[in-house]
């Protein structure tokens, strides 16, 4: 149904190499922001750190191999301190060394560690959605900054033209005053409007510098020769259709769902903290007295140890109550994420519709204001209109043009905001033609480093046993 959503209009018709080196398209800005924005890079690093949580949790299911080397000195205090015959001291410190190698593996813990691994995986998936949400924020900020710069550039051009037109009217008023056609009041009115126009021009230039600064902050380089933006994304025909997509795909909703699943698994794991734990170990211990050629200790021991935690001062029950409360919080966050997504989508969709509807009216207003200004200006030259009438008509024309510029900008930005609220404002969906960060690469590399062949087989064996038991 929404196959057309993939055709967002971002694809560039010509290659970047064919463009002037100083020109920037919206696709250029989006690609550069995605690849270089430090917030995205930081979130990618944070996700790689989250990946290690799975490794740490899964380590409890894998064997532990330790080696211990100890050296000690022993004095036998039962011997006399001096020889009776010679008076020479007879106590001698004996040095012993010992080397111990122990292999320990967990055999049973009620499934708590397995649940911990699954909870860590859910946290990783939630972290991936957090990265997607930040990516959407950065790309939307880029679109907004791009269009703000273009809007303010047009405001500056309109203000410059306004200063030029008012300058001509001041000169015309002075000429007419010199021949007695108007009064000093008419000249003063024109000069006041010119001064206000010059002030507005400086204000618009300041706003442009602020927009350029915001653009630089999100994209990484100052804006240069921003090209006309491409056609905006094709959106669903109704807010209800867009909302249905948003509730399925928005990273805000998906992140909350994964966090809730992680909290559920953690709470389930904590309920098993009173279950027995069984460990198996193989211990090889050998040692000797220093200087001796024979081992005084040479033992190989295999053991199975069962351990029950019966009481920890209330910590076990407290941990369970804490994790149940965190699960309740996570479930509430899922519900809240749905509310926020619906509200954000409908607000953005309404803004888009309002801006779209106002553009046509603004264009008609500009045409009418232009005709009115031209007519009033000619009538003022003939004395049928006052200077103030001409100044007011010029101000109405400027206002109409400014409103049209604002409406076009608002419509374009609102369309991308709808796309973001649907969860589709990503580099991959926009087809920016840049390498897409793949979190699976880091996760796979970490797994290879931890598991190897034997570890991987053991994890698969545990999975098979779990399925047989119906867990």
N, C-alpha and C positions, 0 to 999 in steps of 0.2 A: 504493500500500500504506500509505503513511504520510500520507495526506491529512488524517487526524484530528489530526496533530501541529500543524497550523496553528491548531486551536481550542485555545488554551492557557489559556483562562479568565481572561485579563487584561482582556478587553474589559469596560468599565464599563457597568453596566445603566442608569445615569442619568447625565445630564450633570454636569460639574463645577460648573456654575453653580447647580445645585439643591442642592449640598452646603453645609453650614455652612462658613464661611470658614476655620475652624480645623481642620476634619476633613481627614485625609489617607488616601487609599487606597493600596494597593500600586502601582496604575497611575499615580497622581499622583507617587509617589516615583520610579518608574522613568523616567517622562517627564521629570521635572525633572533627574534625574541625567544622562540622555542629552543634554539640551540645555545644561546649565550646568557639568558637571564639567570642571574645567580640564585634567585629563589627556586627555580626549577632544578638547577644543579644541586642545590642544598637538599631539596626534597628527594632527589634521586639517591644522594648519599645516605640520607636518613632511611630510605627504603632498603638499601643494601645492609645497613646496620640491623634493621628489623629482620632481614633474612637470617641473620645469625641466631636469632631466637629459636628458630626451628632446629638448627644444629645443636644448640645447647640443650634443648629439651630432648632431642633424640639421643643425645649422648648417654642418657640414663638407661637406654635400652641396649647399649653396646658394651662390650667387655672393657674392663679397666685393667691396665697392666702397670704395675709399679715396681720399682727397684729401690732397695735401701742398702746403703753401705754404712756400717758403724765401726768405730775404733774405740776401744776402751782400755783403761789401765786399772789394775786391781792390786791392792796392798793387803796381804794377809795379816790382820792385826793380832791373831792368836800367837804368832811367833814372837820370841823375845827380841827386844830391840838391839841387844848386843850379844856377841858370843862370850860364853863364860871363860873360855881359855884365852882368847886373843883380845877380847874387848872390841872386836870389829863389828860393825852393824851387819845384821843378817836379813833384815826386811828388804825384799826386792819387789819392785812394781812389775807386774806381769802384764804385757800388752796383748790384747786379743783383737781380732778383726772378724767381722761377720758380714756376709752378703746375702740379702733376701730378695727373691723375685716372687711376686704374687700376681696371679691372674684371677680377677673377680668378675662375675657376671650375675645380673639380676635374673632370677627365675620366675618370680611372681610378686606382684604388688597390688593385686586387685584391679589392674587396668588403669591406675592413676597416671602413670607416666605416659602411657599411650594416649590418654585423653589430653595430657599436657602438650604432646606433640601436635595433636589436631588443633588445640587452641592456639598454639603458636602459628600454625599454618593459616588459621582464620585471621590472625593479627596481620600476617603478611598480606593477605588479600585485602584487608581493610586499608593497609598502608598503600597498596597500589591504587585504590580508589582515591585516597587522599592526594596522591600524585596527580591523578587525572583531574581532580577538582582544582588543584592549584594550576595545572596546565590550562584549564578553561579560564580561570581568572586572569592569568597572564595574557592569554590570547585575546580575551575580551578587552582588557585594559589597553592592549596594542591597537585594536580596532578603534576604541574610543579615543585614544591619544592621536591616532592618525587623522580621524575625522575632526577632532577638535582643532588640530593645527590647520587643516584645510578651511574649516569654518572661520577661524580667527584671521587667516590670511585674506579671506573674502571680506571680512569685516573691515580690515585695514584698507583694502582697496576701495570699498564703499565709502569709508571715512575720508580717504584721500580725494575721491571724486566729489564728495560733499564739500570739502574745503575749497576745491577748485571752483565749483558752481557758486558757492556763497561768496567767494572772492570776486567773481564776475558780477554778482549782484551788488556787492558793495561799491565796485567801480561804477556800475550803472546808476546806482542811487546817488553817488556823488556827482556824476555828470548831470543827472536830472535836477539835482539840487542846485547845481551851478547855474542852470537856466531857469530856475524857479518853478519847476514842475512838481517837486516834492519838498517836504520840510526837513529840518534837521532831525526831527523825530524818526523819519523814515530811514535816514542814514544811520542813526544810532541803533535802530532795530536790526538793520542788516549787519552792522559791525558786531553787535552782541551775539547774533547767531553765528557769525564767523568765528568769534572767540570761543564759543561753546563747541563748535565743530572741531576746532584745533585741539581743544581739551579732550574731546571724545576720541580724536585720532591718537593722541598719546596714550589714552586709556586702552584703546584697542591694541596698540603696539605692545603695551605692557602685558595685556592678556595673551597676546601671541607669544611673547617670550616665556610666559608661564606654561603655556601649552607645549612649547618646544622643550622646555625643561622636563615636563612630565613624559613626553615622548622619549627623550633621551634616557630617562630613568628606567623605562620598561623595555625599550628596544636595545639600548646600549650605545647608540650613535645619534648625533643630532639629525633632525629631518632635513633632507635635501631634495628639492624639486619633486615634491610628492605628486605622483601621477593621479589622474582620475581613478577612483576605485572601480572595480569590476561590478557587474550585477550582483546584488545581494542574494543570499541563500533563498532557495525555494522552500517555503514553509507550509505546514498543513493548512487546510482550508478552515479549520475551526480550532478554538482553544481546547475543546474536549479531546480532539485527536492528538494535539501536541502534548496535552497533559498525560494521556495514556503512554506516550513514548517516554516522557520525563520520569514517570513513576517506575518504569522498567530500567531505564538506562542512566539516570542521573547519578553521578558518583557519590553525591551526598546521601542518597537513599541506600545505595549499595554498601557504602562504607559503614553506615549505621547497622545494616543487616549483618555484615561480617563481624562487627564488634559485638553484636548481640550473640551471635553464634559462639564467638570466642569466650564470652562471659558465661554462656551456658555450659560449655565444655569445662571451663575452669571450675565452676561451681560443682559440676558432677565429679570432677577429679578430687575436689576438696572433701566431698562426702565420703571418700574412700580412705581418709587419713587414719582411720582406726583399723583398717584391714591389715592382716599380717604381711610381712615382706620376707621373701625367701631369697637368699643369695647362695651361689655356689662359688667356691674358690679352690685354686690349686696353688700351693705354696712350696717353693723350693728354697731351703735355707742351708747355707754352708759357711763354715768359719774355722779358724784355727788360732793357735797362739803364735805371736810374731816370732819368726826365726825357726818355727817348727815346720818340717816338711810334710806332716800328716794333718789331715782335717780332723779337728775335734768335733765338728758338727757337720753332718751331711744327711739332710732329711728332706723327704718329699711328702707333703701332706695334702690330702684332698678333704674338703669339708663342705657341708651344707648347713647354713645358719638360718634359723627362723627368728624373726624379730617382730614383736608386738608393742605398739605404743599405747599404754593404758591411761596415762595421765601426764599432762604437761602444764598444770596450773591454769587450766581453762583456755589455753591457746587453741586447741583443736576445735572446740565449739565456736570460739570467737572467729576463727578463720572461715568456718563454714557460714556463719551469719554474715560476715563481711562479703563473701563472694555471692551469696544470695541477694544481698542488697545491691551489689554492683550489677548483677543480672537484671534486677528490676529497673535500675537506672538505664541500662543499655536498651531494654525493651521500650522504655518511655522515649528514649532518643530516636528509636526507629519511627515511632508514631510522630514525633515532632519533625523529623526529617521529611516525612510525607506532607505535613502541613506547610512547612517552609517551601517545599518544592512546588506544591499547588499554588501557593500565594505568589511565589516568584514568577512562575510561568504565566499565570493569568495577568499579573501586573505588567509583565513585559509584552504580552500579547495585546493588552489594551493600549499600552503606550504606542505600539507599532500601528494599530488601527487608527488611533487618534491622529498620529503624525501623518499617516498616509491620507486620511480624509482631509486634513488641513492643507496639504500641499496644493491641491487643485484650487481651493479657495484662495490661497495665498498668491498663486499665479494670476488668477483673475484680479485680485486686489492690486498686484503690481502693474498689470496692464492698464487698469482703470486709473490708478494713481499717476502713471506716466502721462496718460492723455490729459488728466486734470492739470498736472503741473505745466505741461506744454501750453495748454490753453490759458491758464492763469498768468503765466509769464508773458505771453503775447498781449493779453488784455491789459496787464500792468504797464507794458510799454506804451499802450494807447491811452492810458489814464483811466481805463474802466475798472481796474483793480488796484488796490493799494499794495505797497511794498510788503506789508505784513501778510496779505493774502498769498503773495508769491512765496514768501518764506514758509508759511504754513503748508502750502502745497508741496514744496520741496521736502519738508520734514516728513510729511505723510508718505511720500515716495520712498524716502530713505528707510522709514520704519517698515514699510511693506516689503522692500527688498531684504531687509535684515530678518524679518519673520520668515520669509521664504527660505533663506539660507539655513536658519535654525531648524525649520521643519524638515528640510531634506536631510540634514545631519541627524536629527532625532529619529527619523524613519529608518535610516540605514543602520544606526547603532542599535535601535530596538530590534531589528531583524536578527542581528547577531546575538542580542541578549536572549531572544526567544530560543535561538539555537543552543546557547549555553544552558538555559534552563531545561532544555530537553536532554542535556548530557551529550551533545554531539559536537560541541565546539572544541575539537581536538585536532592536532596536526595530522593524524592519520585520516580522519574523516574529511578534513578540508583538502587533502591531497596536496600538501605543500611541497612535496618532492624532496624532503630532507630525511636523513636516517632517523627512524623512530626508536626511541629508547625502549629496549626489550628487557624487562626485569627478569624474565626466565633465564637469560644468559648467566646472570650472577648467581641465581638460585641453583642452577644446574652445576656451575663450577664449584660452589660451596658443597653441594652434595657429593660430587666426585672426590673432593678433598677429604671429606669425612668418612664416607662409606667404603670406598674401594670395592673390591669384588666380594670379600667375605661379609662385610657389613651390609651391603645391599642384599645379599642372599638371606641374611638373618632377618632383615626388616620384612622381606617378602614372606618368609616363613611365618613371622608373627601375624602378618595380614591374613594368610591362609587359615591359621588357627583361629583367628578372630571371627572370620566368616563362618567357619564350621560351627562355632558356638552360637552363631546367630547374633553376635554383637555388632 
